[in-house]
Amino acid sequence: MVWQNWARTASADPEVVERPGNDAEVAAVVRWAAARGKRVRAVGAGHSFTDCAATDGVLLSLDAINRVEHVGAAGADGSREVRVGAGIRLRRLCSELAARGLALENMGDIDRQSIAGAISTGTHGTGARLGGLATQVRALRLVTANGEIVETSPTRRPDLFELARLGLGVAGVLTAVTLRAVPAFELEAHEAPMPLGEVLESLLEPDGLVDSHDHVELYWWPHTDVAQTKVNDRRSSGAGPLHPVRRLIDDEVLSNGALALTTGLCSAVGALTPAVNNVAARALTERRYRAASHRVFTSPRRVRFREMEYALPRQAVVPVLEEIRSWLGRSGENVPFPIEVRFAAADDVWLSTAHRRETAYIAVHQTRWLPFARYFRAVEAMMAEHAGRPHWGKLHRLRADDLRALYPRFDDALTTRDAVDPGRVFGNTYTERVFGD
Ligand SMILES: Cc1cc2nc3c(=O)[nH]c(=O)nc-3n(C[C@H](O)[C@H](O)[C@H](O)COP(=O)(O)OP(=O)(O)OC[C@H]3O[C@@H](n4cnc5c(N)ncnc54)[C@H](O)[C@@H]3O)c2cc1C
């Protein structure tokens, strides 16, 4: 079986593919592989843009380990710890939580990933007061390189916990994830096109758009002066009438049918891109709606694309957007895909892209019909000037030495890895590049 990831940027031909149904079966496969000198990688939904889950050894799919195992008692704030099988997809997780009056505090923009895959690459949503999914993890169960089943948390083997909660699977195969779930809530969404200049000005103000709302996201169409702002604010469930009708047109223009059409047209006739982007940006209208949080956070993504995303110190977001804008003007690069901007609070997860700094994310995309290398390299050079950290699951070219300079706890992560997997049972080409061996 040839395995391919979502963006079709990576493929590998694993020697063996296993679909274990419980921890003991995972442990048996790991022991079997280690005894024969074969390497092991776990795969979730294969939704990364890099080859992080690829292997020519044993590929483990945890799709069958996907149940809610335990729901803890409610804390003073109504939150509960929920333990789930590591292969559960976010879509099912959200509906299981909703059935219990619970929700994830923050999410990215799709729900196809597995919880293990999502935390292992530092998947995040947007919200200047909130962290990525790994910050919501309270405990983990995993199978280590010697086939042991181990429980870890901030108080039980805390170093292992750090590497396991965001470490591309190099600590072991995650089999269960305990998350902090919050009482279910609704989001009131306000989406509106705005002149780019006005948006950038507001990003510079201390109490501007980003700090005065719970979740703020921007889409800027290259070759235009228009950005679509997406602002979501929390409301407790049942706070008023619900408007469940999502912005169908906006979903189509930003992510689906209409985007497929416009990017296809622009790939064929590059000279049309500025005009098409202008039409697309102006097709997005102002609208408000309210729905359960996971329905507002996520939407379907049917158009395949390539993506690179970097985390920057928040104050760098405007200068970098200006640099990208100026480069696009100078280079004449054909970019029919919007650029996405999101925000996160500083956190303490060792390998989190928001580790110890207030963060802004800039993501550049390119349709798979057009070359992406020159564009992504130019943007990557700008990110380097501002100590940008690449998303672990999206395209980038950094290596261990570059990453060491960006993460104060990088060597702690490597030391922990040496202790739990000295033989590199859980290594692959990607981990060799980003961790050095
Ligand atoms: C359309 C699209 C939209 C996206 N939106 C966002 C977004 O809004 N925010 C964001 O931050 N990212 C986003 N991403 C990136 C995506 O969230 C990450 O790449 C995520 O890792 C994918 O999860 P997965 O289950 O597909 O993991 P995979 O790609 O299958 O695996 C990712 C990593 O996790 C490891 N892994 C998987 N399962 C286990 C396990 N059980 N134990 C140990 N290691 C394991 C793999 O070995 C690999 O290293 C998006 C990607 C796509 C394609």
The ligand as an SDF file (V2000), in Angstrom:
LIG
                    3D

 53 58  0  0  0  0  0  0  0  0999 V2000
   -7.4030   21.2430    5.1280 C   0  0  0  0  0  0  0  0  0  0  0  0
   -6.5100   21.3390    6.3290 C   0  0  0  0  0  0  0  0  0  0  0  0
   -6.8090   22.2780    7.3170 C   0  0  0  0  0  0  0  0  0  0  0  0
   -5.9630   22.3870    8.4440 C   0  0  0  0  0  0  0  0  0  0  0  0
   -6.2730   23.3310    9.3990 N   0  0  0  0  0  0  0  0  0  0  0  0
   -5.4320   23.5040   10.4370 C   0  0  0  0  0  0  0  0  0  0  0  0
   -5.6930   24.5020   11.4370 C   0  0  0  0  0  0  0  0  0  0  0  0
   -6.7200   25.1790   11.4140 O   0  0  0  0  0  0  0  0  0  0  0  0
   -4.7720   24.6780   12.4240 N   0  0  0  0  0  0  0  0  0  0  0  0
   -3.6250   23.9470   12.4650 C   0  0  0  0  0  0  0  0  0  0  0  0
   -2.8080   24.1820   13.3550 O   0  0  0  0  0  0  0  0  0  0  0  0
   -3.3720   22.9740   11.5770 N   0  0  0  0  0  0  0  0  0  0  0  0
   -4.2520   22.7350   10.5720 C   0  0  0  0  0  0  0  0  0  0  0  0
   -3.9930   21.7400    9.6630 N   0  0  0  0  0  0  0  0  0  0  0  0
   -2.8610   20.8390    9.9110 C   0  0  0  0  0  0  0  0  0  0  0  0
   -3.3180   19.5930   10.6770 C   0  0  0  0  0  0  0  0  0  0  0  0
   -4.1060   19.9290   11.7960 O   0  0  0  0  0  0  0  0  0  0  0  0
   -2.0840   18.8370   11.2230 C   0  0  0  0  0  0  0  0  0  0  0  0
   -1.2020   18.5480   10.1790 O   0  0  0  0  0  0  0  0  0  0  0  0
   -2.4900   17.5510   11.9820 C   0  0  0  0  0  0  0  0  0  0  0  0
   -1.3410   16.9180   12.4150 O   0  0  0  0  0  0  0  0  0  0  0  0
   -3.2390   16.5550   11.1450 C   0  0  0  0  0  0  0  0  0  0  0  0
   -3.7590   15.5430   11.9860 O   0  0  0  0  0  0  0  0  0  0  0  0
   -3.7730   14.0490   11.4780 P   0  0  0  0  0  0  0  0  0  0  0  0
   -4.6240   13.2440   12.3850 O   0  0  0  0  0  0  0  0  0  0  0  0
   -4.0810   14.0320   10.0320 O   0  0  0  0  0  0  0  0  0  0  0  0
   -2.2470   13.6690   11.7280 O   0  0  0  0  0  0  0  0  0  0  0  0
   -1.2150   12.9860   10.7170 P   0  0  0  0  0  0  0  0  0  0  0  0
   -0.9040   13.9550    9.6350 O   0  0  0  0  0  0  0  0  0  0  0  0
   -1.6870   11.6430   10.3450 O   0  0  0  0  0  0  0  0  0  0  0  0
    0.0470   12.8560   11.6950 O   0  0  0  0  0  0  0  0  0  0  0  0
    0.6690   13.9990   12.2170 C   0  0  0  0  0  0  0  0  0  0  0  0
    1.7980   13.5900   13.1610 C   0  0  0  0  0  0  0  0  0  0  0  0
    1.2510   12.9810   14.3220 O   0  0  0  0  0  0  0  0  0  0  0  0
    1.8290   11.6970   14.5230 C   0  0  0  0  0  0  0  0  0  0  0  0
    0.8070   10.8240   15.0830 N   0  0  0  0  0  0  0  0  0  0  0  0
   -0.4200   10.5590   14.5880 C   0  0  0  0  0  0  0  0  0  0  0  0
   -1.0690    9.7100   15.4080 N   0  0  0  0  0  0  0  0  0  0  0  0
   -0.2340    9.4510   16.4400 C   0  0  0  0  0  0  0  0  0  0  0  0
   -0.3230    8.6180   17.6110 C   0  0  0  0  0  0  0  0  0  0  0  0
   -1.3970    7.9030   17.9000 N   0  0  0  0  0  0  0  0  0  0  0  0
    0.7420    8.5990   18.4390 N   0  0  0  0  0  0  0  0  0  0  0  0
    1.8660    9.3150   18.1830 C   0  0  0  0  0  0  0  0  0  0  0  0
    1.9900   10.0890   17.1000 N   0  0  0  0  0  0  0  0  0  0  0  0
    0.9570   10.1610   16.2400 C   0  0  0  0  0  0  0  0  0  0  0  0
    2.2640   11.2600   13.1300 C   0  0  0  0  0  0  0  0  0  0  0  0
    3.2860   10.2730   13.1840 O   0  0  0  0  0  0  0  0  0  0  0  0
    2.7590   12.5790   12.5710 C   0  0  0  0  0  0  0  0  0  0  0  0
    4.0610   12.8470   13.0130 O   0  0  0  0  0  0  0  0  0  0  0  0
   -4.8240   21.5630    8.5600 C   0  0  0  0  0  0  0  0  0  0  0  0
   -4.5400   20.6030    7.5640 C   0  0  0  0  0  0  0  0  0  0  0  0
   -5.3890   20.4840    6.4670 C   0  0  0  0  0  0  0  0  0  0  0  0
   -5.0760   19.4640    5.4170 C   0  0  0  0  0  0  0  0  0  0  0  0
  1  2  1  0
  2  3  1  0
  2 52  2  0
  3  4  2  0
  4  5  1  0
  4 50  1  0
  5  6  2  0
  6  7  1  0
  6 13  1  0
  7  8  2  0
  7  9  1  0
  9 10  1  0
 10 11  2  0
 10 12  1  0
 12 13  2  0
 13 14  1  0
 14 15  1  0
 14 50  1  0
 15 16  1  0
 16 17  1  0
 16 18  1  0
 18 19  1  0
 18 20  1  0
 20 21  1  0
 20 22  1  0
 22 23  1  0
 23 24  1  0
 24 25  2  0
 24 26  1  0
 24 27  1  0
 27 28  1  0
 28 29  2  0
 28 30  1  0
 28 31  1  0
 31 32  1  0
 32 33  1  0
 33 34  1  0
 33 48  1  0
 34 35  1  0
 35 36  1  0
 35 46  1  0
 36 37  1  0
 36 45  1  0
 37 38  2  0
 38 39  1  0
 39 40  1  0
 39 45  2  0
 40 41  1  0
 40 42  2  0
 42 43  1  0
 43 44  2  0
 44 45  1  0
 46 47  1  0
 46 48  1  0
 48 49  1  0
 50 51  2  0
 51 52  1  0
 52 53  1  0
M  END
$$$$
